[in-house]
Amino acid sequence: MDKLDYKDFLQKAPIGYAHHRVIFDEANNPIDFIFLEANQKLGEITGLYPNYVIGRKMSDISKNKMATKFDFISYFGNISKNGGSADFEHYAEVSNKWFRVYVTSLKYGYFSLFVSEITSLRDAIIRLDKKKNLLSVFFELSQNLSNFSLEDIISRSLELAEHQTMSTISFHHFVGDDQSTITKQIWSKNTIDNYCHITQSKLHNNVEHGIWGKCISTREPLIINNYDTYRESSHTPSGHPHLTRFCILCQSSKMN
Amino acid sequence: MPVIQNELVVAVIGVGNKATDYIDEDLESLTEISNTLSSLILQKEYEQKLIAHQTIIELILNNLNSIVYISNIQTYDIIFINDYGSKVLGGDLIGQKYWDKIFGQTEPCEYCSNKYFSIETELVHNQVSYELFNNKTGIWYEVTDSPIRWHDGHIFKLSVIRDISTRKESEQQTNDLVHQLQISNNTKDKFFSIIAHDLRNPLGTFMSMAAVLYNDYSYFEENEKLDFLKTMRDSSRNIYNLLENLLEWSSSQSGMIKLKPFPSNLYNLVKTTIDLVTNLATSKSISITNLIPQKLIVNIDPNIISTVIRNLLTNSIKFTPKNGKIEINCINDNGIKLYISDNGIGMDEAKLTNLFNSDLNASSLGTAKEVGSGLGLLLCKDLIEKHKGTISVESTLNQGTTFYINLPWL
């Protein structure tokens, strides 16, 4: 393949590509770099389209498109000085995307980037890890059911729910056959230790007084992300965890 | 309005205070956890119910006053036994052969019910019950064996062994009581028979004779009057003897006669008794010889033994022809063995067999047509048994009879 073919290949590659020249100060420290080449795919996944970035300095672009705490100039500049290559994963807060970045320098003062978006892959891995964690906990519980009390099982499940949903409080309340009385209330250890200071005597015993009243009456799951607005129709006793948002659902059983 | 009509809400589960807004993905995670948790809670509830159920069954089994065990009908191995069974029989019995550890046998019992239960699937008999005396524990048991299907599908045997010693004792007491009632009834019948027949006849004779003699006294010759008086004397003697025996027998039957042994000279006792029947013997020219050693002292109840000897002597006199002989002697035979023998008419086998049977014993006329009630020998048997002894008889027809009285050392 001759040189023109390579250029064409890089322009049409299914991953983002860019080639840069590093600008050094008098002490030979990298202080900026200029985009020399970029392909269309880079623009599609990062917003850095060739017609926008080619010929421009990184310092100019980052003011608008790449607001990040990561010091790209030093990192890439040093690779262009010392040669070699590196790869890493990077989260771009501006676009809320994850990228896998491969950087290599074949000539002093120059470096090339190959970028692919891995947001969905990372999400899948996170979901997989969560699933694995969930299965692991429930497998342990089901295999050793006799060794755990009912409270232990619920408490472990609540911890799991907190972890899976990145929540800080969780609860499980049994509802009586009259569908209006709470017969047993269990909170996660984290909730009790850090958030809930309510005394047993002041616990809700009637579904009408809790945030779960609507959920029980409709049998529908409920997500509230603006609790300050919702608070007007709910009454929480003194010592109840301060709520900002919550997600609840019912556990049902067939009637005899 | 509830969305799901036929379901009850059993619990609510919730999470809160995530740093960012909750999204559907969070709800999916919570739903997944909630579903699995519901399943675990159900399993836990079943487990708790199962444990409670099992506890109740164990409580019942272990508090039954019966041995309850389950065995393999092929190997005879015990695979379960309740606490009561372990306590009564002792030791760890699981895996042991039940015919050894429970029934004290050296091999499977003849009456083993395993043959009634199919090894694999079909239950031939639903239940087999029997009673047995356990040589190992010395207790009567009622055993109920039932085939049960074990969790692996095979048929095992559930056995319940109940101690029925009390019931058996009660049954024995009832049987004894029935036997005593039968004897008592026979006694009553005998008593009435004697009164109706044996006492009525001689008393009737006596009354008739007395009436004839009184009404027609002047018409009879002196020798005829003497004959009348002789007959009246014999009748009154019979009545007296009969009444005396009746009273003795009645006392014996009602338990009024108590054994009161003390050292007695047997020779003197026999001699005194012989004196009581001397007139009777003399009337038939029968000799009675006392061969008892004169200085023999034995621990006996003299009243009881005297009554027995008097009756046996009277019996011998009755069935011994004129000029006959009666001898009384004794030997030492693990106690004192007293015997009274005569050379009278003896008895055949049939008479001998039923001699002491109150149902079948009927009186026979003596060699001089003497009458009797048949009560004497029954009285003798009763009294000797009260004296913890035995009475027996040997007899040869037309040669004579010997009564033996065995009295243990008291």
Chai-1 contact restraints between the chains, C-beta under 6 A:
chainA,res_idxA,chainB,res_idxB,connection_type,confidence,min_distance_angstrom,max_distance_angstrom,comment,restraint_id
A,F138,B,T36,contact,1.0,0.0,6.0,A-B,restraint_1
A,L141,B,L40,contact,1.0,0.0,6.0,A-B,restraint_2
A,L145,B,Q43,contact,1.0,0.0,6.0,A-B,restraint_3
A,L150,B,K44,contact,1.0,0.0,6.0,A-B,restraint_4
A,I153,B,L40,contact,1.0,0.0,6.0,A-B,restraint_5
A,S157,B,I33,contact,1.0,0.0,6.0,A-B,restraint_6
A,S157,B,L37,contact,1.0,0.0,6.0,A-B,restraint_7
A,L160,B,I33,contact,1.0,0.0,6.0,A-B,restraint_8
A,A161,B,V15,contact,1.0,0.0,6.0,A-B,restraint_9
A,A161,B,L30,contact,1.0,0.0,6.0,A-B,restraint_10
A,A161,B,I33,contact,1.0,0.0,6.0,A-B,restraint_11
A,E162,B,V15,contact,1.0,0.0,6.0,A-B,restraint_12
A,Q164,B,S29,contact,1.0,0.0,6.0,A-B,restraint_13
A,T165,B,V15,contact,1.0,0.0,6.0,A-B,restraint_14
A,T165,B,K18,contact,1.0,0.0,6.0,A-B,restraint_15
A,T165,B,D26,contact,1.0,0.0,6.0,A-B,restraint_16
A,T165,B,S29,contact,1.0,0.0,6.0,A-B,restraint_17
A,M166,B,K18,contact,1.0,0.0,6.0,A-B,restraint_18
A,S167,B,V15,contact,1.0,0.0,6.0,A-B,restraint_19
A,S167,B,G16,contact,1.0,0.0,6.0,A-B,restraint_20
A,S167,B,K18,contact,1.0,0.0,6.0,A-B,restraint_21
A,T168,B,N17,contact,1.0,0.0,6.0,A-B,restraint_22
A,I169,B,G16,contact,1.0,0.0,6.0,A-B,restraint_23
A,I169,B,N17,contact,1.0,0.0,6.0,A-B,restraint_24
A,S170,B,V15,contact,1.0,0.0,6.0,A-B,restraint_25
A,F171,B,G14,contact,1.0,0.0,6.0,A-B,restraint_26
A,H172,B,A11,contact,1.0,0.0,6.0,A-B,restraint_27
A,H172,B,I13,contact,1.0,0.0,6.0,A-B,restraint_28
A,H173,B,V12,contact,1.0,0.0,6.0,A-B,restraint_29
A,F174,B,A11,contact,1.0,0.0,6.0,A-B,restraint_30
A,V175,B,V9,contact,1.0,0.0,6.0,A-B,restraint_31
A,V175,B,A11,contact,1.0,0.0,6.0,A-B,restraint_32
A,W212,B,V12,contact,1.0,0.0,6.0,A-B,restraint_33
A,C215,B,V12,contact,1.0,0.0,6.0,A-B,restraint_34
A,I216,B,V9,contact,1.0,0.0,6.0,A-B,restraint_35
A,T218,B,V3,contact,1.0,0.0,6.0,A-B,restraint_36
A,R219,B,P2,contact,1.0,0.0,6.0,A-B,restraint_37
A,R219,B,V3,contact,1.0,0.0,6.0,A-B,restraint_38
A,R219,B,I4,contact,1.0,0.0,6.0,A-B,restraint_39
A,E220,B,V3,contact,1.0,0.0,6.0,A-B,restraint_40
A,P221,B,L27,contact,1.0,0.0,6.0,A-B,restraint_41
A,I223,B,Y22,contact,1.0,0.0,6.0,A-B,restraint_42
A,N225,B,D21,contact,1.0,0.0,6.0,A-B,restraint_43
A,N225,B,Y22,contact,1.0,0.0,6.0,A-B,restraint_44
A,L243,B,G16,contact,1.0,0.0,6.0,A-B,restraint_45
A,T244,B,N17,contact,1.0,0.0,6.0,A-B,restraint_46
A,R245,B,Y22,contact,1.0,0.0,6.0,A-B,restraint_47
A,F246,B,G14,contact,1.0,0.0,6.0,A-B,restraint_48
A,F246,B,G16,contact,1.0,0.0,6.0,A-B,restraint_49
A,C247,B,V15,contact,1.0,0.0,6.0,A-B,restraint_50
A,C247,B,Y22,contact,1.0,0.0,6.0,A-B,restraint_51
A,C247,B,D26,contact,1.0,0.0,6.0,A-B,restraint_52
A,C247,B,L27,contact,1.0,0.0,6.0,A-B,restraint_53
A,C247,B,L30,contact,1.0,0.0,6.0,A-B,restraint_54
A,I248,B,V12,contact,1.0,0.0,6.0,A-B,restraint_55
A,I248,B,G14,contact,1.0,0.0,6.0,A-B,restraint_56
A,L249,B,S34,contact,1.0,0.0,6.0,A-B,restraint_57
A,C250,B,V9,contact,1.0,0.0,6.0,A-B,restraint_58
A,C250,B,V12,contact,1.0,0.0,6.0,A-B,restraint_59
A,Q251,B,V10,contact,1.0,0.0,6.0,A-B,restraint_60
A,Q251,B,A11,contact,1.0,0.0,6.0,A-B,restraint_61
A,Q251,B,S34,contact,1.0,0.0,6.0,A-B,restraint_62
A,Q251,B,S38,contact,1.0,0.0,6.0,A-B,restraint_63
A,S252,B,E7,contact,1.0,0.0,6.0,A-B,restraint_64
A,S252,B,V9,contact,1.0,0.0,6.0,A-B,restraint_65
A,S253,B,L8,contact,1.0,0.0,6.0,A-B,restraint_66
A,S253,B,V10,contact,1.0,0.0,6.0,A-B,restraint_67
A,K254,B,E7,contact,1.0,0.0,6.0,A-B,restraint_68
A,M255,B,N6,contact,1.0,0.0,6.0,A-B,restraint_69
A,M255,B,L8,contact,1.0,0.0,6.0,A-B,restraint_70
